[in-house]
Amino acid sequence: MKAILQQYTRFVDFLNMVCGWCLAAIIAVMSILIFWQVVARYAIGSSLAWSEELSRFLMIFMVLIGAAVALGKGSLIAVEIVPEMARESLKKWIKTATHLLSIVFYAILIVYGWKLAQNFSGQIAPGTGISMFWIYLSLPMGGLLLLLNSLSGVIKEFIGEEG
């Protein structure tokens, strides 16, 4: 059983590495688009109509993917006063309870994010022509990545890996 749980945590770590590369690509594309937007507006007098909208959509994905990667690395901002004041034996249970409460929130994010994506699937973004389904899909996708990382955090607490 422990081997299966370790395989799961390694899978989530690999997924986080892939997400990190996706974040780097998103930042690169956003930087190029925004740089071109500024240059074109001031040097040429007109700019790409869709670049600002696409940058905004990429920012949404970047925030949700980045939150999942940060959760996996233990880099999210947290209030640490309660775990720091607790006994060592109680710290594991506090972290686990925090992850489990977060999992409930992520499950809600997935379910309602999916419903929201379906509700807006008929709308088209004016600048890019992208269906808003793909933009709202960032909510359940980010929720799923966060949920996977929280489960991995719970597993790491109980099998003794650093998390």
TAWO-V507914 format. One record per pair of residues at least 6 apart in sequence whose C-alpha atoms are under 7 Angstrom apart, sorted by the first residue. I is the first residue (numbers start at 1). J is the second residue. Records with the same first field share a line. If there is no record, write none. Layout:
# TAWO-V507914
I->J / J
This chain:
# TAWO-V507914
5->155
9->152
12->148 / 149 / 152
16->69
19->65
20->69
23->62 / 66
26->58 / 62
30->55
33->51 / 55
37->47 / 48 / 51
40->46 / 47
41->47
49->127
50->127 / 128
53->127 / 128
54->128
57->135
61->138
64->142
65->142
68->142 / 145 / 146 / 149
70->76
71->149
72->149
73->163
74->163
83->91 / 94
92->157
96->154
99->150 / 154
103->147 / 150
106->143 / 144 / 146 / 147
107->143
109->139 / 140 / 143
110->139 / 140 / 143 / 144
111->140
113->136 / 137 / 139 / 140
114->137 / 140
116->136
117->133 / 136 / 137
118->133
120->132 / 133
121->131 / 132 / 133
122->131
123->131 / 132
124->130 / 131 / 132
125->131 / 132
153->163
156->162 / 163
